[in-house]
């Protein structure tokens, strides 16, 4: 199960970095639509990139994974709430929902709730 969790870590980390680096203009537009200040957007982005870095480092240092995965899950839950508040179509919820579920899976594996 740890191999699948490691794959999930890579997927979450690379997806987050892709969205917050390559697709930053889209993120800026969405946060503006939500009425969220730039400083909070930048803080969320820096936090997500730092968490992604820890998830990747956790491949070699597993003790690093649990807390970053839990915080990432919380931030993805916040993203779901933002989409709900903005009354986006359901398709807009899917990426952050998938990352939320993957983050929760990582938490479950590293906390021993799911074992092979």
N, C-alpha and C positions, 0 to 999 in steps of 0.2 A: 504494500500500500504506500510505502514511503516513496517508491519510484514514481507513482502516479501523483503524489503530493509534490514532488520535486518538479514534475512536468507542469503542474498547476501553478507553482511558484514562478516558473519561467514565463508562462502564459500571462499571469497577472502582471508581473513586473514589466515585461516587454510591451504589453498593451497600454499600461499606464504611461510609460515613458513615451510611447508613440503618440498617444493622445495629447500629452502635456508639452511635447516638443514639436513634433511635426504638424499637429493639428491645433496648435495654440490659438490661431485666429478664431476657430470654431468655438473653443473653450471661452475665449474672451466674449464672443457674441452671446453665448448661452448665459454666462454669469451676468452680463449686462441685462439680458432679458429677465433674469431672476431678481434683479435689483440688488445684487451682492456687490459690495465695494471691491475695488481692485486689490486693496491690501489683503482682504480675506481670500480672494482668488489666488493671489500670489503665495499666500501662506499655505493654502490647501495644495497647490501645485508643488511647492517645495517639499511639503510633508509627504505627498504621494511619491515623489521621486526618491526621497530618502528612504521611505518604506520599501520601495521597489529594490533599491540597492541592498537593503538588509535581507530581503527575500532571496536575492541572488547569492549574497554572501552566505546565507543559511544553507545553501547546497553543501558547503564545506564545513560550516559551523552551525549545526542544527539548533543549538541553544538560542540563536538569534531570531528564529522564525516565528514563534508563537505570538509574541506581543505585536510585531509589525503586521502579521496577518489579521489579528483581531482589530487593530486600529484601521487597517485597510477595509475590513468588512464594515466597520462603523461609518467610514467615509462613503462607502458605496451605498449604505443605507440612507445616508444624508442625500446622496445624489438621487436616489429613488424618491425621496420626499420633495426634492426640488422639482423633479419632473412632474410629480403629482400636483404641486402648487402651481406650476406653469400650465397645467392642463395639456401636456403634450400627448400626442397619439401614442398608443401602447408600444409601437415599434421603437420609439425613442428610449423606452425603459430597458430594452433588452441588453445592450452592452453592459451597463452598470449592474443589472440584475445577474448576468452571467459572472461578472467579476465578484459580486457579493457572494454568490453561491460557491465559487471557487475558493474565495478567501475563507468562508466558513468551513469548507472541506479541509483546507490546510490546517485551520485551527483544530478541527476534530481529530485529524491524524496526529498532529504534534502534541495534543493534550491527552492522547491515548483513548479517546472516545471511539475511534475507528481503528481496528487492528486488522492485520492480514490474517 
